[in-house]
Amino acid sequence: MQNNSTKKEINNRSLIDKFLNIIEKGGNALPDPGTLFAILAVVVIIISGIGGALNWSVDFVGINSKTMKTEEMIISTKSLMTKEGVNYIFTSMVKNFTDFAPLGTVLVAIIGIGIAERSGLMAAILKKIALSTPKKLVTVMVIFLGIMSNIASDAGYVVLPPLAALIFLSFGRHPIAGLAAAFAGVSGGFSANLLIGTIDPLLGGISTEAAKILDPTYEVLPTANWYFMIASTFVISFLGTLINDKIVEPRLGKYTGDETTDFQEVTVEEKKALRSAGIATVVMLILLVPIYFALGKNFLGSGLVPIIVIFFALPGLAYGKSIGTIKNDSDVMGMLTKSMQGMAGYIVLVFFAAQFIAYFAYTNLGTILAVKGADFLETAGIGGIPLVIGFILIVGFLNLFMGSASAKWAILAPVFIPMLMRIGYSPEFTQLAYRIGDSTTNIISPLMSYFAMIIVFMQKYDKKASLGTLISVMLPYSIAFLIGWSIFLAAWMLSGLPIGPEVQILLKGM
């Protein structure tokens, strides 16, 4: 007989399931994701025409992304229904597609990953992981690795979600739950990490310029939020694991698809081939050391995708040659061709998604919405923790319409940093609050650059998966991160602990 607490838990889960099912059905009732992005692009064209006719505009103090200087700006709606707008639609179409940042990253990375996967290396590694990792730690390991992958910029999006799906499958668990856990860590936990990433100096530079509005000598360092980021890594890992194991995976149920993994013991031949792959990896790392010192630290930024290709391709070649799956160059080319064939759906989807995102940026609709949201909060007349929570909520909402973290911050920083400095909060703290709002809704935003790619990865295990499927799967993580992270920040505020090396929540003298 079930006790009252068990019954309550089942009822609560049932309510959550019903809500998420409504979200999924509503989302999946929409057209195919490619068609949907095409429709949204048309909607943006129409709205921009209305906004242009009504002269929607905003004036604000913002940071010029080219000069990184604070300037008085007037932004008006740029209509796509004018002569210039129609010209932009036709002349930018190819460029919007080819310049779509994730496209090149994904397709180039697939070259290396494809060799590692089809040679058998990935399967062998996964078997080793599955046999050596305690089942209870799989989820937290995936989310933690997702968070840590942020130091590699966008590489985590490409590598970790499909890998996590396979890891979960090897444990007899639902692969989409693994994919979701990885995506939650990589994107939802974007502002948590044990290390300083590529985004820290970028945001710090914008915050410095905004702080100079009141204090010309102020400087925000890349390490400004480091202590809080370290602590947040464990908070997000815990919250993500809880949501995955208690809500997301139970809702998905048992996986009944066609994809399988071999969960047998690693054979003698596989062990030998893995040793060959290990030797190739060591040699590769040794060769990369002098290249790194010769080219400098920027090598790990702009040169990261080629490193990923080499990191997967060379061990994959060594493994395939040893195990017999690669006999000649024709075998390698065949593997690469099959890998690229699997990305055909993604390429088609990206074409339409790229147009929609480009049109949205061209029209300035996102900027206008951001400024209006900032104005609303500034005039709301609240302070303290409620003001900070309100700021986080506004940023989280705006993040659904503006994908770039730095672009949003260039608009919001000159408004909120001086505003909060006047009531005693440090620029570093304002930046920290912004990062929480910016991270938590990434995973449910169609404007997020890698959103389309995650849908394609999901369709490998659920052919019917669409926009609604992904949003319904990721929404529990988003809500939990938003609430849990905000509460954690409020507790940190009350504690008075520093948020980074020699960085306090309150300005000196306050």
C-alpha positions as CSV (number, residue, x, y, z in Angstrom):
1,M,0.0,0.0,0.0
2,Q,1.4,3.4,-1.0
3,N,2.0,5.9,1.8
4,N,0.8,9.5,1.6
5,S,4.2,11.0,0.6
6,T,4.5,8.5,-2.3
7,K,0.9,9.3,-3.5
8,K,1.7,13.0,-3.4
9,E,4.9,12.5,-5.4
10,I,3.0,10.6,-8.1
11,N,0.2,13.2,-8.2
12,N,2.8,16.0,-8.5
13,R,4.6,14.2,-11.2
14,S,1.4,13.5,-13.0
15,L,0.5,17.3,-13.0
16,I,4.0,18.1,-14.3
17,D,3.6,15.4,-17.0
18,K,0.2,16.8,-18.1
19,F,1.6,20.3,-18.3
20,L,4.7,19.2,-20.4
21,N,2.5,17.0,-22.6
22,I,0.4,20.1,-23.4
23,I,3.6,22.0,-24.3
24,E,4.9,19.2,-26.4
25,K,1.6,18.6,-28.3
26,G,1.2,22.4,-28.8
27,G,4.7,22.7,-30.1
28,N,4.5,19.6,-32.3
29,A,1.2,20.7,-33.8
30,L,3.3,23.4,-35.4
31,P,4.7,22.7,-38.9
32,D,8.1,20.9,-39.4
33,P,10.9,23.0,-37.8
34,G,12.3,24.0,-41.2
35,T,8.8,25.2,-42.3
36,L,8.3,26.9,-38.9
37,F,11.5,28.9,-39.2
38,A,10.4,29.9,-42.8
39,I,7.0,31.1,-41.4
40,L,8.7,33.0,-38.6
41,A,11.0,34.7,-41.1
42,V,7.8,35.9,-43.0
43,V,6.3,37.0,-39.6
44,V,9.4,39.1,-38.9
45,I,9.1,40.7,-42.4
46,I,5.5,41.6,-41.7
47,I,6.1,42.9,-38.2
48,S,9.1,44.9,-39.4
49,G,6.9,46.5,-42.0
50,I,4.4,47.5,-39.3
51,G,7.1,48.8,-37.0
52,G,8.7,50.8,-39.8
53,A,5.4,52.3,-40.8
54,L,4.7,53.3,-37.2
55,N,8.3,54.4,-36.6
56,W,9.0,52.1,-33.7
57,S,12.3,53.3,-32.2
58,V,14.3,53.7,-28.9
59,D,17.0,56.0,-27.7
60,F,19.5,54.9,-25.1
61,V,23.0,55.0,-23.9
62,G,24.7,51.8,-25.2
63,I,28.1,50.4,-26.0
64,N,29.2,50.4,-29.6
65,S,30.3,46.8,-30.4
66,K,32.9,48.1,-32.8
67,T,34.6,50.8,-30.7
68,M,33.6,49.4,-27.3
69,K,32.8,52.9,-26.3
70,T,29.7,54.2,-24.6
71,E,27.5,56.3,-27.0
72,E,24.1,57.8,-27.2
73,M,22.2,55.7,-29.7
74,I,18.9,55.9,-31.5
75,I,17.7,52.6,-32.9
76,S,14.7,52.5,-35.3
77,T,12.9,49.5,-36.8
78,K,14.4,48.6,-40.2
79,S,11.6,47.4,-42.4
80,L,12.0,44.5,-44.7
81,M,9.1,45.6,-46.7
82,T,10.9,48.7,-48.2
83,K,13.0,48.7,-51.3
84,E,16.2,48.5,-49.2
85,G,14.6,45.7,-47.1
86,V,13.6,43.6,-50.1
87,N,17.1,44.1,-51.6
88,Y,18.6,42.8,-48.3
89,I,16.4,39.7,-48.4
90,F,17.6,38.7,-51.8
91,T,21.2,39.8,-51.6
92,S,21.9,38.3,-48.1
93,M,20.2,34.9,-48.5
94,V,23.3,33.0,-49.4
95,K,25.5,34.9,-46.9
96,N,23.0,34.4,-44.1
97,F,23.3,30.6,-44.7
98,T,27.0,30.3,-45.2
99,D,27.9,32.7,-42.4
100,F,25.6,31.0,-39.9
101,A,28.2,30.4,-37.2
102,P,27.3,26.8,-36.0
103,L,27.1,25.5,-39.6
104,G,30.8,25.4,-40.3
105,T,31.6,24.3,-36.7
106,V,29.3,21.4,-36.9
107,L,30.2,20.1,-40.3
108,V,33.9,20.4,-39.8
109,A,33.8,18.7,-36.4
110,I,31.7,15.9,-37.9
111,I,34.7,15.0,-40.1
112,G,36.7,13.9,-37.1
113,I,33.8,12.6,-35.0
114,G,32.6,10.6,-38.0
115,I,35.9,8.7,-38.3
116,A,35.9,8.0,-34.5
117,E,32.3,6.8,-34.6
118,R,32.4,4.6,-37.7
119,S,35.7,3.1,-37.0
120,G,34.3,1.6,-33.8
121,L,36.4,3.8,-31.5
122,M,33.4,5.6,-29.9
123,A,31.5,2.4,-29.3
124,A,34.6,0.8,-27.6
125,I,35.1,3.9,-25.4
126,L,31.5,4.0,-24.4
127,K,31.6,0.3,-23.4
128,K,34.6,1.1,-21.2
129,I,32.7,4.1,-19.6
130,A,29.6,2.1,-19.1
131,L,31.5,-0.7,-17.4
132,S,33.6,1.5,-15.2
133,T,31.2,4.3,-14.2
134,P,28.7,3.7,-11.3
135,K,25.2,4.0,-12.7
136,K,24.2,6.5,-10.1
137,L,26.9,9.0,-11.2
138,V,26.2,8.9,-15.0
139,T,23.7,11.9,-15.0
140,V,25.8,14.2,-12.8
141,M,28.9,13.3,-14.8
142,V,27.3,14.3,-18.1
143,I,25.9,17.6,-16.7
144,F,29.2,18.4,-15.0
145,L,31.1,17.7,-18.3
146,G,28.6,19.9,-20.1
147,I,29.2,22.8,-17.7
148,M,33.0,22.4,-18.0
149,S,32.9,22.2,-21.8
150,N,32.0,25.9,-21.8
151,I,35.7,26.8,-21.6
152,A,35.9,25.4,-25.2
153,S,33.4,28.0,-26.4
154,D,30.8,26.3,-28.7
155,A,32.6,22.9,-29.1
156,G,30.6,21.4,-26.2
157,Y,27.3,21.7,-28.2
158,V,28.7,19.7,-31.1
159,V,30.5,16.9,-29.2
160,L,28.8,16.3,-25.9
161,P,25.0,15.9,-26.5
162,P,25.2,13.1,-29.1
163,L,27.9,11.4,-27.0
164,A,25.8,11.7,-23.8
165,A,22.9,10.1,-25.7
166,L,25.0,7.1,-26.5
167,I,26.3,6.9,-22.9
168,F,22.8,6.7,-21.6
169,L,21.8,4.2,-24.2
170,S,24.7,2.0,-23.2
171,F,23.3,2.0,-19.7
172,G,19.9,0.9,-20.9
173,R,18.5,4.4,-20.3
174,H,16.7,6.7,-22.6
175,P,19.2,8.4,-25.0
176,I,17.1,11.6,-25.3
177,A,17.5,12.0,-21.5
178,G,21.3,11.9,-21.9
179,L,21.2,14.4,-24.8
180,A,18.9,16.7,-22.7
181,A,21.2,16.4,-19.6
182,A,24.2,17.4,-21.7
183,F,22.4,20.3,-23.4
184,A,21.3,21.5,-20.0
185,G,24.8,21.5,-18.8
186,V,26.5,23.0,-21.9
187,S,23.9,25.7,-22.5
188,G,21.7,26.1,-19.4
189,G,24.8,26.1,-17.2
190,F,26.7,28.5,-19.4
191,S,27.6,30.9,-16.6
192,A,28.9,28.2,-14.2
193,N,32.4,26.7,-14.4
194,L,35.5,25.9,-12.4
195,L,37.6,27.8,-14.9
196,I,37.6,31.1,-16.6
197,G,36.2,30.8,-20.2
198,T,36.2,32.8,-23.4
199,I,33.1,34.8,-22.5
200,D,34.5,36.2,-19.2
201,P,36.9,38.8,-20.7
202,L,34.3,39.8,-23.3
203,L,31.6,40.5,-20.8
204,G,34.1,42.1,-18.4
205,G,35.1,44.6,-21.2
206,I,31.5,45.7,-21.8
207,S,30.9,46.0,-18.0
208,T,34.1,48.2,-17.7
209,E,32.8,50.6,-20.3
210,A,29.4,50.8,-18.6
211,A,30.9,51.4,-15.2
212,K,33.0,54.3,-16.6
213,I,29.7,56.2,-17.0
214,L,29.9,56.9,-13.3
215,D,33.5,56.0,-12.5
216,P,36.1,56.6,-15.3
217,T,38.7,54.6,-13.4
218,Y,36.6,51.4,-12.8
219,E,37.8,48.1,-14.3
220,V,35.9,44.8,-14.3
221,L,38.4,41.8,-14.6
222,P,37.7,38.5,-16.3
223,T,37.8,36.8,-12.9
224,A,35.1,39.1,-11.5
225,N,32.5,36.3,-11.0
226,W,34.9,33.4,-10.5
227,Y,34.0,32.3,-6.9
228,F,30.3,32.4,-7.6
229,M,30.8,30.5,-10.9
230,I,32.8,27.7,-9.1
231,A,30.0,27.3,-6.5
232,S,27.3,27.4,-9.2
233,T,29.0,24.5,-11.0
234,F,27.9,22.2,-8.2
235,V,24.5,23.9,-7.8
236,I,23.6,23.4,-11.5
237,S,25.1,19.9,-11.5
238,F,22.8,19.0,-8.5
239,L,19.7,20.7,-9.9
240,G,20.2,19.2,-13.4
241,T,20.7,15.7,-12.0
242,L,17.5,16.0,-9.9
243,I,15.4,17.3,-12.8
244,N,16.7,14.7,-15.2
245,D,16.3,11.7,-12.9
246,K,13.0,12.7,-11.3
247,I,11.1,14.5,-14.1
248,V,12.6,14.3,-17.6
249,E,13.6,10.6,-17.8
250,P,10.5,9.1,-16.0
251,R,8.4,11.1,-18.5
252,L,10.3,9.8,-21.5
253,G,9.7,6.2,-20.3
254,K,11.6,3.2,-21.6
255,Y,13.4,3.7,-25.0
256,T,11.9,1.4,-27.6
257,G,13.6,2.7,-30.7
258,D,15.9,1.0,-33.2
259,E,19.2,2.4,-32.0
260,T,21.3,0.0,-29.9
261,T,24.7,-0.3,-28.3
262,D,26.8,-3.4,-27.6
263,F,27.0,-3.7,-23.8
264,Q,29.3,-6.7,-23.8
265,E,32.7,-6.9,-22.3
266,V,35.5,-5.2,-24.3
267,T,37.2,-7.9,-26.4
268,V,41.0,-8.6,-26.6
269,E,41.0,-7.1,-30.2
270,E,39.2,-4.0,-29.0
271,K,41.6,-3.5,-26.1
272,K,44.6,-3.8,-28.5
273,A,42.9,-1.2,-30.8
274,L,42.2,1.1,-27.9
275,R,45.9,1.0,-26.9
276,S,46.7,2.0,-30.5
277,A,44.2,4.9,-30.3
278,G,45.7,5.9,-26.9
279,I,49.2,6.0,-28.4
280,A,47.9,8.1,-31.3
281,T,46.3,10.5,-28.8
282,V,49.5,10.9,-26.8
283,V,51.6,11.6,-29.9
284,M,49.0,14.1,-31.1
285,L,49.1,16.0,-27.7
286,I,52.9,16.1,-27.8
287,L,52.8,17.6,-31.3
288,L,50.2,20.2,-30.3
289,V,52.4,21.5,-27.4
290,P,55.0,23.3,-29.6
291,I,52.2,24.5,-31.9
292,Y,50.4,26.0,-29.0
293,F,53.5,27.9,-27.8
294,A,54.3,29.0,-31.3
295,L,50.8,30.4,-32.0
296,G,49.8,31.7,-28.6
297,K,46.7,31.2,-26.4
298,N,44.4,32.4,-29.2
299,F,45.2,29.1,-30.9
300,L,42.7,27.5,-28.5
301,G,40.0,29.9,-29.6
302,S,40.0,30.2,-33.3
303,G,41.8,26.9,-33.8
304,L,39.7,24.8,-31.5
305,V,37.5,23.1,-34.2
306,P,40.5,21.8,-36.2
307,I,41.9,20.5,-32.9
308,I,38.6,18.6,-32.3
309,V,38.8,17.1,-35.8
310,I,42.4,15.9,-35.2
311,F,41.5,14.8,-31.6
312,F,38.8,12.4,-32.9
313,A,40.2,11.6,-36.4
314,L,43.8,10.4,-35.5
315,P,42.8,8.0,-32.7
316,G,39.9,6.9,-34.9
317,L,42.3,6.1,-37.8
318,A,44.6,4.2,-35.4
319,Y,41.8,2.2,-33.9
320,G,40.2,1.4,-37.3
321,K,43.5,0.3,-38.7
322,S,44.2,-1.9,-35.7
323,I,40.7,-3.5,-35.5
324,G,40.3,-3.8,-39.3
325,T,37.4,-1.4,-40.0
326,I,39.8,0.8,-42.0
327,K,41.9,-0.9,-44.7
328,N,42.5,1.9,-47.1
329,D,41.7,5.6,-47.8
330,S,38.5,4.6,-49.6
331,D,37.1,3.2,-46.3
332,V,37.9,6.6,-44.6
333,M,36.2,8.6,-47.4
334,G,33.2,6.3,-47.1
335,M,32.9,7.0,-43.4
336,L,33.1,10.7,-44.0
337,T,30.4,10.5,-46.7
338,K,28.0,8.6,-44.5
339,S,28.6,11.1,-41.6
340,M,27.8,14.0,-43.9
341,Q,24.7,12.3,-45.2
342,G,23.4,12.1,-41.7
343,M,23.7,15.9,-41.5
344,A,21.5,16.6,-44.6
345,G,18.4,17.4,-42.5
346,Y,20.4,19.8,-40.3
347,I,21.8,21.7,-43.4
348,V,18.2,22.1,-44.7
349,L,16.9,23.3,-41.3
350,V,19.8,25.7,-40.9
351,F,19.1,27.4,-44.2
352,F,15.7,28.6,-42.9
353,A,16.8,29.2,-39.3
354,A,19.7,31.4,-40.6
355,Q,17.3,33.6,-42.6
356,F,14.9,34.0,-39.6
357,I,17.8,34.9,-37.2
358,A,19.4,37.3,-39.7
359,Y,16.1,39.1,-40.4
360,F,15.4,39.5,-36.7
361,A,18.8,41.0,-36.2
362,Y,18.5,43.3,-39.3
363,T,15.2,44.7,-38.2
364,N,16.4,45.8,-34.7
365,L,13.3,44.3,-33.2
366,G,15.3,42.4,-30.5
367,T,17.2,45.6,-29.5
368,I,14.0,47.6,-29.2
369,L,12.4,44.9,-27.1
370,A,15.5,44.8,-24.8
371,V,15.5,48.6,-24.3
372,K,11.8,48.6,-23.5
373,G,12.3,45.8,-21.0
374,A,15.1,47.7,-19.3
375,D,13.0,50.9,-19.2
376,F,10.2,49.0,-17.5
377,L,12.4,47.6,-14.8
378,E,14.1,50.9,-14.2
379,T,10.7,52.6,-13.6
380,A,9.2,49.8,-11.5
381,G,10.3,51.4,-8.3
382,I,11.6,48.2,-6.5
383,G,15.0,47.6,-4.9
384,G,17.2,45.0,-3.2
385,I,16.7,41.3,-3.8
386,P,13.3,41.9,-5.6
387,L,15.1,44.2,-8.1
388,V,17.8,41.7,-8.8
389,I,15.3,38.9,-9.3
390,G,13.3,41.1,-11.6
391,F,16.4,41.9,-13.6
392,I,17.2,38.2,-13.9
393,L,13.6,37.5,-15.1
394,I,13.7,40.3,-17.7
395,V,17.1,39.1,-19.0
396,G,15.7,35.5,-19.2
397,F,12.7,36.7,-21.2
398,L,14.8,38.8,-23.6
399,N,17.1,35.9,-24.1
400,L,14.3,34.2,-25.9
401,F,14.5,36.9,-28.6
402,M,18.2,37.8,-28.6
403,G,20.6,34.9,-28.7
404,S,24.0,36.7,-28.4
405,A,25.1,37.1,-24.7
406,S,27.5,40.0,-25.6
407,A,25.0,41.8,-27.8
408,K,22.4,41.9,-25.1
409,W,24.9,42.9,-22.5
410,A,26.1,45.8,-24.7
411,I,22.5,47.1,-24.6
412,L,21.7,46.4,-21.0
413,A,25.0,47.1,-19.2
414,P,25.0,50.9,-19.7
415,V,21.4,50.9,-18.2
416,F,21.7,48.6,-15.3
417,I,25.3,48.9,-14.2
418,P,25.0,52.7,-13.4
419,M,21.5,52.2,-12.1
420,L,22.6,49.5,-9.6
421,M,25.9,51.3,-8.8
422,R,23.8,54.3,-7.6
423,I,22.1,52.1,-5.0
424,G,25.4,50.5,-4.0
425,Y,25.8,47.3,-6.1
426,S,29.1,46.6,-7.8
427,P,29.3,46.3,-11.6
428,E,30.6,42.8,-11.2
429,F,27.5,41.8,-9.3
430,T,25.2,43.3,-11.9
431,Q,27.1,41.3,-14.5
432,L,26.7,38.2,-12.5
433,A,22.9,38.6,-12.2
434,Y,22.8,39.2,-16.0
435,R,24.7,35.9,-16.6
436,I,22.2,33.9,-14.6
437,G,19.2,35.2,-16.6
438,D,21.1,34.8,-19.9
439,S,22.0,31.2,-19.2
440,T,18.8,29.7,-17.9
441,T,16.6,30.2,-20.9
442,N,19.1,29.3,-23.6
443,I,17.8,25.8,-23.7
444,I,14.2,26.8,-24.7
445,S,15.0,29.6,-27.1
446,P,14.6,28.8,-30.9
447,L,16.9,31.8,-31.5
448,M,19.7,30.0,-29.8
449,S,22.2,29.1,-32.6
450,Y,22.5,25.4,-31.8
451,F,18.8,24.8,-31.1
452,A,18.2,23.4,-34.6
453,M,21.2,21.1,-34.3
454,I,19.9,19.6,-31.0
455,I,16.5,18.9,-32.7
456,V,18.3,16.9,-35.5
457,F,20.3,15.0,-32.9
458,M,17.1,14.2,-31.1
459,Q,15.4,12.9,-34.3
460,K,18.0,10.1,-34.4
461,Y,16.1,8.5,-31.5
462,D,12.6,9.9,-32.1
463,K,11.8,10.5,-35.8
464,K,8.7,12.6,-34.8
465,A,10.7,14.9,-32.5
466,S,10.1,18.6,-33.3
467,L,10.3,22.0,-31.7
468,G,7.6,21.1,-29.1
469,T,9.4,17.9,-28.1
470,L,12.7,19.7,-27.4
471,I,11.1,22.6,-25.5
472,S,8.9,20.2,-23.4
473,V,12.0,18.2,-22.5
474,M,14.2,21.2,-21.7
475,L,11.6,23.4,-19.9
476,P,11.9,21.6,-16.5
477,Y,15.7,22.3,-16.5
478,S,15.1,25.9,-17.5
479,I,12.6,26.6,-14.7
480,A,14.6,24.7,-12.1
481,F,17.8,26.6,-13.1
482,L,16.1,30.0,-13.1
483,I,14.4,29.5,-9.7
484,G,17.3,27.5,-8.0
485,W,20.0,29.8,-9.3
486,S,18.1,32.9,-8.3
487,I,17.6,31.6,-4.8
488,F,21.2,30.7,-4.5
489,L,22.2,34.2,-5.6
490,A,19.8,35.7,-3.0
491,A,21.4,33.6,-0.3
492,W,24.9,34.7,-1.5
493,M,23.7,38.3,-1.3
494,L,22.6,37.8,2.3
495,S,25.9,36.1,3.2
496,G,28.0,39.0,2.0
497,L,30.6,36.6,0.5
498,P,32.9,37.8,-2.3
499,I,31.8,36.8,-5.8
500,G,35.3,36.8,-7.2
501,P,38.9,37.6,-6.1
502,E,38.7,40.9,-4.2
503,V,35.3,41.5,-5.6
504,Q,32.3,42.2,-3.3
505,I,28.6,42.4,-4.0
506,L,28.5,46.0,-2.7
507,L,30.7,48.9,-3.8
508,K,33.4,50.0,-1.3
509,G,31.9,52.4,1.2
510,M,28.4,51.2,0.8
